[in-house]
């Protein structure tokens, strides 16, 4: 049974489509992490405008 599973895993990882999917997922995760680092954090906006927000 173990040999069957190893054989099927070997077949999956030999396909180009599998590697393209893995690379696509990694690139997507990296893009989301970069976007998260450069996005404005809600606490910064709230701290900067708290006096103006209180007067309104």
PQR file with spaces between the fields and no chain letter, atoms N, CA, C, O and H, PARSE charges and radii, in Angstrom:
ATOM       1  N    UNK     1       0.822   -1.196    0.000 -0.4000 1.5000
ATOM       2  CA   UNK     1       0.000    0.000    0.000 -0.0000 2.0000
ATOM       3  C    UNK     1       0.866    1.260    0.000  0.5500 1.7000
ATOM       4  O    UNK     1       0.562    2.230   -0.694 -0.5500 1.4000
ATOM       5  N    UNK     2       1.937    1.237    0.776 -0.4000 1.5000
ATOM       6  CA   UNK     2       2.828    2.391    0.843 -0.0000 2.0000
ATOM       7  C    UNK     2       3.483    2.619   -0.514  0.5500 1.7000
ATOM       8  O    UNK     2       3.627    3.760   -0.953 -0.5500 1.4000
ATOM       9  H    UNK     2       2.184    0.449    1.339  0.4000 1.0000
ATOM      10  N    UNK     3       3.875    1.550   -1.170 -0.4000 1.5000
ATOM      11  CA   UNK     3       4.506    1.692   -2.480 -0.0000 2.0000
ATOM      12  C    UNK     3       3.542    2.307   -3.494  0.5500 1.7000
ATOM      13  O    UNK     3       3.957    3.078   -4.358 -0.5500 1.4000
ATOM      14  H    UNK     3       3.758    0.623   -0.813  0.4000 1.0000
ATOM      15  N    UNK     4       2.268    1.969   -3.391 -0.4000 1.5000
ATOM      16  CA   UNK     4       1.272    2.551   -4.279 -0.0000 2.0000
ATOM      17  C    UNK     4       1.157    4.057   -4.061  0.5500 1.7000
ATOM      18  O    UNK     4       1.092    4.822   -5.023 -0.5500 1.4000
ATOM      19  H    UNK     4       1.930    1.342   -2.688  0.4000 1.0000
ATOM      20  N    UNK     5       1.132    4.479   -2.802 -0.4000 1.5000
ATOM      21  CA   UNK     5       1.060    5.907   -2.500 -0.0000 2.0000
ATOM      22  C    UNK     5       2.310    6.650   -2.974  0.5500 1.7000
ATOM      23  O    UNK     5       2.217    7.756   -3.507 -0.5500 1.4000
ATOM      24  H    UNK     5       1.185    3.857   -2.020  0.4000 1.0000
ATOM      25  N    UNK     6       3.462    6.045   -2.780 -0.4000 1.5000
ATOM      26  CA   UNK     6       4.701    6.673   -3.253 -0.0000 2.0000
ATOM      27  C    UNK     6       4.706    6.801   -4.768  0.5500 1.7000
ATOM      28  O    UNK     6       5.154    7.814   -5.305 -0.5500 1.4000
ATOM      29  H    UNK     6       3.538    5.147   -2.347  0.4000 1.0000
ATOM      30  N    UNK     7       4.218    5.793   -5.452 -0.4000 1.5000
ATOM      31  CA   UNK     7       4.154    5.818   -6.903 -0.0000 2.0000
ATOM      32  C    UNK     7       3.216    6.927   -7.390  0.5500 1.7000
ATOM      33  O    UNK     7       3.539    7.636   -8.343 -0.5500 1.4000
ATOM      34  H    UNK     7       3.855    4.970   -5.017  0.4000 1.0000
ATOM      35  N    UNK     8       2.068    7.076   -6.747 -0.4000 1.5000
ATOM      36  CA   UNK     8       1.120    8.112   -7.152 -0.0000 2.0000
ATOM      37  C    UNK     8       1.682    9.505   -6.869  0.5500 1.7000
ATOM      38  O    UNK     8       1.500   10.416   -7.676 -0.5500 1.4000
ATOM      39  H    UNK     8       1.806    6.499   -5.973  0.4000 1.0000
ATOM      40  N    UNK     9       2.352    9.680   -5.750 -0.4000 1.5000
ATOM      41  CA   UNK     9       2.985   10.971   -5.452 -0.0000 2.0000
ATOM      42  C    UNK     9       4.050   11.304   -6.482  0.5500 1.7000
ATOM      43  O    UNK     9       4.174   12.455   -6.901 -0.5500 1.4000
ATOM      44  H    UNK     9       2.500    8.940   -5.094  0.4000 1.0000
ATOM      45  N    UNK    10       4.817   10.306   -6.891 -0.4000 1.5000
ATOM      46  CA   UNK    10       5.843   10.518   -7.898 -0.0000 2.0000
ATOM      47  C    UNK    10       5.207   10.979   -9.211  0.5500 1.7000
ATOM      48  O    UNK    10       5.742   11.860   -9.883 -0.5500 1.4000
ATOM      49  H    UNK    10       4.716    9.371   -6.551  0.4000 1.0000
ATOM      50  N    UNK    11       4.077   10.390   -9.574 -0.4000 1.5000
ATOM      51  CA   UNK    11       3.392   10.774  -10.804 -0.0000 2.0000
ATOM      52  C    UNK    11       2.879   12.210  -10.725  0.5500 1.7000
ATOM      53  O    UNK    11       2.958   12.963  -11.696 -0.5500 1.4000
ATOM      54  H    UNK    11       3.643    9.674   -9.028  0.4000 1.0000
ATOM      55  N    UNK    12       2.355   12.578   -9.566 -0.4000 1.5000
ATOM      56  CA   UNK    12       1.813   13.931   -9.401 -0.0000 2.0000
ATOM      57  C    UNK    12       2.912   14.973   -9.541  0.5500 1.7000
ATOM      58  O    UNK    12       2.728   15.978  -10.228 -0.5500 1.4000
ATOM      59  H    UNK    12       2.291   11.966   -8.777  0.4000 1.0000
ATOM      60  N    UNK    13       4.051   14.746   -8.900 -0.4000 1.5000
ATOM      61  CA   UNK    13       5.112   15.755   -8.892 -0.0000 2.0000
ATOM      62  C    UNK    13       5.927   15.777  -10.175  0.5500 1.7000
ATOM      63  O    UNK    13       6.764   16.664  -10.342 -0.5500 1.4000
ATOM      64  H    UNK    13       4.201   13.930   -8.342  0.4000 1.0000
ATOM      65  N    UNK    14       5.717   14.845  -11.077 -0.4000 1.5000
ATOM      66  CA   UNK    14       6.391   14.892  -12.371 -0.0000 2.0000
ATOM      67  C    UNK    14       5.659   15.787  -13.362  0.5500 1.7000
ATOM      68  O    UNK    14       6.227   16.159  -14.389 -0.5500 1.4000
ATOM      69  H    UNK    14       5.037   14.125  -10.941  0.4000 1.0000
ATOM      70  N    UNK    15       4.419   16.136  -13.075 -0.4000 1.5000
ATOM      71  CA   UNK    15       3.633   16.951  -13.999 -0.0000 2.0000
ATOM      72  C    UNK    15       4.012   18.420  -13.884  0.5500 1.7000
ATOM      73  O    UNK    15       4.223   18.935  -12.786 -0.5500 1.4000
ATOM      74  H    UNK    15       3.958   15.834  -12.241  0.4000 1.0000
ATOM      75  N    UNK    16       4.096   19.083  -15.022 -0.4000 1.5000
ATOM      76  CA   UNK    16       4.392   20.513  -15.051 -0.0000 2.0000
ATOM      77  C    UNK    16       3.251   21.316  -14.423  0.5500 1.7000
ATOM      78  O    UNK    16       3.490   22.329  -13.765 -0.5500 1.4000
ATOM      79  H    UNK    16       3.925   18.664  -15.914  0.4000 1.0000
ATOM      80  N    UNK    17       2.033   20.868  -14.624 -0.4000 1.5000
ATOM      81  CA   UNK    17       0.856   21.565  -14.101 -0.0000 2.0000
ATOM      82  C    UNK    17       0.907   21.669  -12.573  0.5500 1.7000
ATOM      83  O    UNK    17       0.518   22.691  -12.007 -0.5500 1.4000
ATOM      84  H    UNK    17       1.839   20.046  -15.159  0.4000 1.0000
ATOM      85  N    UNK    18       1.378   20.627  -11.918 -0.4000 1.5000
ATOM      86  CA   UNK    18       1.471   20.637  -10.461 -0.0000 2.0000
ATOM      87  C    UNK    18       2.456   21.699   -9.993  0.5500 1.7000
ATOM      88  O    UNK    18       2.171   22.450   -9.061 -0.5500 1.4000
ATOM      89  H    UNK    18       1.694   19.797  -12.378  0.4000 1.0000
ATOM      90  N    UNK    19       3.610   21.758  -10.638 -0.4000 1.5000
ATOM      91  CA   UNK    19       4.621   22.740  -10.244 -0.0000 2.0000
ATOM      92  C    UNK    19       4.158   24.163  -10.537  0.5500 1.7000
ATOM      93  O    UNK    19       4.454   25.078   -9.768 -0.5500 1.4000
ATOM      94  H    UNK    19       3.841   21.147  -11.396  0.4000 1.0000
ATOM      95  N    UNK    20       3.437   24.362  -11.636 -0.4000 1.5000
ATOM      96  CA   UNK    20       2.908   25.694  -11.929 -0.0000 2.0000
ATOM      97  C    UNK    20       1.890   26.122  -10.872  0.5500 1.7000
ATOM      98  O    UNK    20       1.858   27.287  -10.475 -0.5500 1.4000
ATOM      99  H    UNK    20       3.197   23.619  -12.261  0.4000 1.0000
ATOM     100  N    UNK    21       1.071   25.194  -10.424 -0.4000 1.5000
ATOM     101  CA   UNK    21       0.106   25.501   -9.374 -0.0000 2.0000
ATOM     102  C    UNK    21       0.811   25.862   -8.062  0.5500 1.7000
ATOM     103  O    UNK    21       0.425   26.821   -7.393 -0.5500 1.4000
ATOM     104  H    UNK    21       1.097   24.248  -10.747  0.4000 1.0000
ATOM     105  N    UNK    22       1.827   25.108   -7.702 -0.4000 1.5000
ATOM     106  CA   UNK    22       2.571   25.393   -6.467 -0.0000 2.0000
ATOM     107  C    UNK    22       3.256   26.749   -6.563  0.5500 1.7000
ATOM     108  O    UNK    22       3.213   27.532   -5.615 -0.5500 1.4000
ATOM     109  H    UNK    22       2.141   24.330   -8.246  0.4000 1.0000
ATOM     110  N    UNK    23       3.884   27.033   -7.695 -0.4000 1.5000
ATOM     111  CA   UNK    23       4.554   28.330   -7.884 -0.0000 2.0000
ATOM     112  C    UNK    23       3.524   29.461   -7.842  0.5500 1.7000
ATOM     113  O    UNK    23       3.780   30.511   -7.253 -0.5500 1.4000
ATOM     114  H    UNK    23       3.919   26.397   -8.466  0.4000 1.0000
ATOM     115  N    UNK    24       2.368   29.250   -8.462 -0.4000 1.5000
ATOM     116  CA   UNK    24       1.314   30.264   -8.436 -0.0000 2.0000
ATOM     117  C    UNK    24       0.821   30.548   -7.030  0.5500 1.7000
ATOM     118  O    UNK    24       0.579   31.703   -6.680 -0.5500 1.4000
ATOM     119  H    UNK    24       2.160   28.397   -8.941  0.4000 1.0000
ATOM     120  N    UNK    25       0.670   29.519   -6.226 -0.4000 1.5000
ATOM     121  CA   UNK    25       0.230   29.717   -4.839 -0.0000 2.0000
ATOM     122  C    UNK    25       1.267   30.477   -4.024  0.5500 1.7000
ATOM     123  O    UNK    25       0.915   31.353   -3.233 -0.5500 1.4000
ATOM     124  H    UNK    25       0.867   28.580   -6.510  0.4000 1.0000
ATOM     125  N    UNK    26       2.531   30.152   -4.208 -0.4000 1.5000
ATOM     126  CA   UNK    26       3.594   30.839   -3.468 -0.0000 2.0000
ATOM     127  C    UNK    26       3.674   32.308   -3.884  0.5500 1.7000
ATOM     128  O    UNK    26       3.813   33.187   -3.033 -0.5500 1.4000
ATOM     129  H    UNK    26       2.817   29.441   -4.850  0.4000 1.0000
ATOM     130  N    UNK    27       3.588   32.577   -5.183 -0.4000 1.5000
ATOM     131  CA   UNK    27       3.634   33.965   -5.660 -0.0000 2.0000
ATOM     132  C    UNK    27       2.436   34.752   -5.126  0.5500 1.7000
ATOM     133  O    UNK    27       2.583   35.910   -4.736 -0.5500 1.4000
ATOM     134  H    UNK    27       3.475   31.863   -5.874  0.4000 1.0000
ATOM     135  N    UNK    28       1.270   34.145   -5.107 -0.4000 1.5000
ATOM     136  CA   UNK    28       0.085   34.808   -4.578 -0.0000 2.0000
ATOM     137  C    UNK    28       0.246   35.138   -3.101  0.5500 1.7000
ATOM     138  O    UNK    28      -0.111   36.234   -2.668 -0.5500 1.4000
ATOM     139  H    UNK    28       1.151   33.204   -5.424  0.4000 1.0000
ATOM     140  N    UNK    29       0.776   34.206   -2.329 -0.4000 1.5000
ATOM     141  CA   UNK    29       0.990   34.458   -0.901 -0.0000 2.0000
ATOM     142  C    UNK    29       1.994   35.586   -0.689  0.5500 1.7000
ATOM     143  O    UNK    29       1.794   36.434    0.181 -0.5500 1.4000
ATOM     144  H    UNK    29       1.066   33.315   -2.681  0.4000 1.0000
ATOM     145  N    UNK    30       3.058   35.605   -1.463 -0.4000 1.5000
ATOM     146  CA   UNK    30       4.064   36.657   -1.328 -0.0000 2.0000
ATOM     147  C    UNK    30       3.460   38.011   -1.687  0.5500 1.7000
ATOM     148  O    UNK    30       3.726   39.005   -1.011 -0.5500 1.4000
ATOM     149  H    UNK    30       3.221   34.916   -2.169  0.4000 1.0000
ATOM     150  N    UNK    31       2.650   38.059   -2.741 -0.4000 1.5000
ATOM     151  CA   UNK    31       2.009   39.321   -3.128 -0.0000 2.0000
ATOM     152  C    UNK    31       1.073   39.833   -2.038  0.5500 1.7000
ATOM     153  O    UNK    31       1.054   41.030   -1.750 -0.5500 1.4000
ATOM     154  H    UNK    31       2.433   37.252   -3.289  0.4000 1.0000
ATOM     155  N    UNK    32       0.307   38.946   -1.439 -0.4000 1.5000
ATOM     156  CA   UNK    32      -0.579   39.362   -0.353 -0.0000 2.0000
ATOM     157  C    UNK    32       0.212   39.851    0.856  0.5500 1.7000
ATOM     158  O    UNK    32      -0.188   40.820    1.501 -0.5500 1.4000
ATOM     159  H    UNK    32       0.322   37.974   -1.673  0.4000 1.0000
ATOM     160  N    UNK    33       1.318   39.200    1.168 -0.4000 1.5000
ATOM     161  CA   UNK    33       2.130   39.654    2.298 -0.0000 2.0000
ATOM     162  C    UNK    33       2.752   41.020    2.039  0.5500 1.7000
ATOM     163  O    UNK    33       2.804   41.862    2.935 -0.5500 1.4000
ATOM     164  H    UNK    33       1.643   38.413    0.644  0.4000 1.0000
ATOM     165  N    UNK    34       3.219   41.238    0.825 -0.4000 1.5000
ATOM     166  CA   UNK    34       3.791   42.547    0.477 -0.0000 2.0000
ATOM     167  C    UNK    34       2.712   43.624    0.528  0.5500 1.7000
ATOM     168  O    UNK    34       2.946   44.714    1.052 -0.5500 1.4000
ATOM     169  H    UNK    34       3.177   40.554    0.097  0.4000 1.0000
ATOM     170  N    UNK    35       1.536   43.327   -0.011 -0.4000 1.5000
ATOM     171  CA   UNK    35       0.442   44.301    0.020 -0.0000 2.0000
ATOM     172  C    UNK    35       0.027   44.613    1.451  0.5500 1.7000
ATOM     173  O    UNK    35      -0.316   45.753    1.763 -0.5500 1.4000
ATOM     174  H    UNK    35       1.345   42.442   -0.436  0.4000 1.0000
ATOM     175  N    UNK    36       0.055   43.622    2.308 -0.4000 1.5000
ATOM     176  CA   UNK    36      -0.318   43.845    3.701 -0.0000 2.0000
ATOM     177  C    UNK    36       0.698   44.736    4.403  0.5500 1.7000
ATOM     178  O    UNK    36       0.321   45.550    5.246 -0.5500 1.4000
ATOM     179  H    UNK    36       0.333   42.696    2.053  0.4000 1.0000
ATOM     180  N    UNK    37       1.960   44.599    4.077 -0.4000 1.5000
ATOM     181  CA   UNK    37       2.989   45.424    4.711 -0.0000 2.0000
ATOM     182  C    UNK    37       2.865   46.889    4.303  0.5500 1.7000
ATOM     183  O    UNK    37       3.133   47.778    5.111 -0.5500 1.4000
ATOM     184  H    UNK    37       2.267   43.938    3.392  0.4000 1.0000
ATOM     185  N    UNK    38       2.462   47.149    3.060 -0.4000 1.5000
ATOM     186  CA   UNK    38       2.403   48.519    2.569 -0.0000 2.0000
ATOM     187  C    UNK    38       1.016   49.153    2.706  0.5500 1.7000
ATOM     188  O    UNK    38       0.838   50.319    2.354 -0.5500 1.4000
ATOM     189  H    UNK    38       2.244   46.426    2.405  0.4000 1.0000
ATOM     190  N    UNK    39       0.057   48.423    3.198 -0.4000 1.5000
ATOM     191  CA   UNK    39      -1.278   49.002    3.353 -0.0000 2.0000
ATOM     192  C    UNK    39      -1.335   49.837    4.634  0.5500 1.7000
ATOM     193  O    UNK    39      -0.538   49.651    5.554 -0.5500 1.4000
ATOM     194  H    UNK    39       0.202   47.475    3.484  0.4000 1.0000
ATOM     195  N    UNK    40      -2.282   50.745    4.668 -0.4000 1.5000
ATOM     196  CA   UNK    40      -2.447   51.606    5.836 -0.0000 2.0000
ATOM     197  C    UNK    40      -3.133   50.797    6.929  0.5500 1.7000
ATOM     198  O    UNK    40      -4.149   50.143    6.692 -0.5500 1.4000
ATOM     199  H    UNK    40      -2.930   50.896    3.921  0.4000 1.0000
ATOM     200  N    UNK    41      -2.579   50.850    8.099 -0.4000 1.5000
ATOM     201  CA   UNK    41      -3.131   50.104    9.216 -0.0000 2.0000
ATOM     202  C    UNK    41      -4.252   50.932    9.861  0.5500 1.7000
ATOM     203  O    UNK    41      -4.092   52.141   10.026 -0.5500 1.4000
ATOM     204  H    UNK    41      -1.754   51.381    8.292  0.4000 1.0000
ATOM     205  N    UNK    42      -5.368   50.318   10.225 -0.4000 1.5000
ATOM     206  CA   UNK    42      -6.484   51.063   10.823 -0.0000 2.0000
ATOM     207  C    UNK    42      -6.109   51.781   12.112  0.5500 1.7000
ATOM     208  O    UNK    42      -6.660   52.845   12.393 -0.5500 1.4000
ATOM     209  H    UNK    42      -5.498   49.335   10.091  0.4000 1.0000
ATOM     210  N    UNK    43      -5.208   51.246   12.892 -0.4000 1.5000
ATOM     211  CA   UNK    43      -4.828   51.908   14.145 -0.0000 2.0000
ATOM     212  C    UNK    43      -4.072   53.196   13.868  0.5500 1.7000
ATOM     213  O    UNK    43      -4.195   54.147   14.641 -0.5500 1.4000
ATOM     214  H    UNK    43      -4.760   50.381   12.664  0.4000 1.0000
ATOM     215  N    UNK    44      -3.296   53.264   12.794 -0.4000 1.5000
ATOM     216  CA   UNK    44      -2.585   54.491   12.460 -0.0000 2.0000
ATOM     217  C    UNK    44      -3.558   55.588   12.057  0.5500 1.7000
ATOM     218  O    UNK    44      -3.388   56.748   12.434 -0.5500 1.4000
ATOM     219  H    UNK    44      -3.197   52.492   12.166  0.4000 1.0000
ATOM     220  N    UNK    45      -4.574   55.221   11.295 -0.4000 1.5000
ATOM     221  CA   UNK    45      -5.576   56.207   10.878 -0.0000 2.0000
ATOM     222  C    UNK    45      -6.368   56.689   12.078  0.5500 1.7000
ATOM     223  O    UNK    45      -6.630   57.886   12.200 -0.5500 1.4000
ATOM     224  H    UNK    45      -4.712   54.279   10.989  0.4000 1.0000
ATOM     225  N    UNK    46      -6.747   55.801   12.951 -0.4000 1.5000
ATOM     226  CA   UNK    46      -7.530   56.172   14.125 -0.0000 2.0000
ATOM     227  C    UNK    46      -6.710   57.043   15.072  0.5500 1.7000
ATOM     228  O    UNK    46      -7.245   57.998   15.636 -0.5500 1.4000
ATOM     229  H    UNK    46      -6.534   54.829   12.852  0.4000 1.0000
ATOM     230  N    UNK    47      -5.423   56.739   15.262 -0.4000 1.5000
ATOM     231  CA   UNK    47      -4.595   57.526   16.165 -0.0000 2.0000
ATOM     232  C    UNK    47      -4.322   58.919   15.612  0.5500 1.7000
ATOM     233  O    UNK    47      -4.257   59.884   16.373 -0.5500 1.4000
ATOM     234  H    UNK    47      -4.989   55.964   14.805  0.4000 1.0000
ATOM     235  N    UNK    48      -4.163   59.030   14.309 -0.4000 1.5000
ATOM     236  CA   UNK    48      -3.820   60.317   13.715 -0.0000 2.0000
ATOM     237  C    UNK    48      -5.003   61.279   13.724  0.5500 1.7000
ATOM     238  O    UNK    48      -4.794   62.489   13.819 -0.5500 1.4000
ATOM     239  H    UNK    48      -4.215   58.246   13.691  0.4000 1.0000
ATOM     240  N    UNK    49      -6.228   60.791   13.631 -0.4000 1.5000
ATOM     241  CA   UNK    49      -7.396   61.659   13.484 -0.0000 2.0000
ATOM     242  C    UNK    49      -8.325   61.644   14.681  0.5500 1.7000
ATOM     243  O    UNK    49      -9.485   62.034   14.549 -0.5500 1.4000
ATOM     244  H    UNK    49      -6.397   59.809   13.554  0.4000 1.0000
ATOM     245  N    UNK    50      -7.867   61.215   15.829 -0.4000 1.5000
ATOM     246  CA   UNK    50      -8.814   61.038   16.939 -0.0000 2.0000
ATOM     247  C    UNK    50      -9.354   62.361   17.443  0.5500 1.7000
ATOM     248  O    UNK    50     -10.507   62.423   17.868 -0.5500 1.4000
ATOM     249  H    UNK    50      -6.925   60.898   15.936  0.4000 1.0000
ATOM     250  N    UNK    51      -8.554   63.431   17.409 -0.4000 1.5000
ATOM     251  CA   UNK    51      -9.058   64.726   17.877 -0.0000 2.0000
ATOM     252  C    UNK    51     -10.078   65.301   16.895  0.5500 1.7000
ATOM     253  O    UNK    51     -11.098   65.852   17.309 -0.5500 1.4000
ATOM     254  H    UNK    51      -7.617   63.380   17.063  0.4000 1.0000
ATOM     255  N    UNK    52      -9.809   65.177   15.619 -0.4000 1.5000
ATOM     256  CA   UNK    52     -10.750   65.672   14.616 -0.0000 2.0000
ATOM     257  C    UNK    52     -12.045   64.875   14.689  0.5500 1.7000
ATOM     258  O    UNK    52     -13.129   65.444   14.565 -0.5500 1.4000
ATOM     259  H    UNK    52      -8.981   64.730   15.282  0.4000 1.0000
ATOM     260  N    UNK    53     -11.947   63.596   14.883 -0.4000 1.5000
ATOM     261  CA   UNK    53     -13.147   62.767   14.969 -0.0000 2.0000
ATOM     262  C    UNK    53     -13.977   63.096   16.204  0.5500 1.7000
ATOM     263  O    UNK    53     -15.203   63.004   16.161 -0.5500 1.4000
ATOM     264  H    UNK    53     -11.066   63.133   14.983  0.4000 1.0000
ATOM     265  N    UNK    54     -13.335   63.476   17.296 -0.4000 1.5000
ATOM     266  CA   UNK    54     -14.066   63.801   18.515 -0.0000 2.0000
ATOM     267  C    UNK    54     -14.803   65.131   18.361  0.5500 1.7000
ATOM     268  O    UNK    54     -15.884   65.290   18.926 -0.5500 1.4000
ATOM     269  H    UNK    54     -12.339   63.551   17.331  0.4000 1.0000
ATOM     270  N    UNK    55     -14.248   66.097   17.608 -0.4000 1.5000
ATOM     271  CA   UNK    55     -14.880   67.407   17.443 -0.0000 2.0000
ATOM     272  C    UNK    55     -16.093   67.323   16.532  0.5500 1.7000
ATOM     273  O    UNK    55     -16.994   68.153   16.649 -0.5500 1.4000
ATOM     274  H    UNK    55     -13.369   65.968   17.148  0.4000 1.0000
ATOM     275  N    UNK    56     -16.149   66.369   15.647 -0.4000 1.5000
ATOM     276  CA   UNK    56     -17.283   66.272   14.734 -0.0000 2.0000
ATOM     277  C    UNK    56     -18.397   65.627   15.451  0.5500 1.7000
ATOM     278  O    UNK    56     -19.471   65.436   14.880 -0.5500 1.4000
ATOM     279  H    UNK    56     -15.417   65.694   15.551  0.4000 1.0000
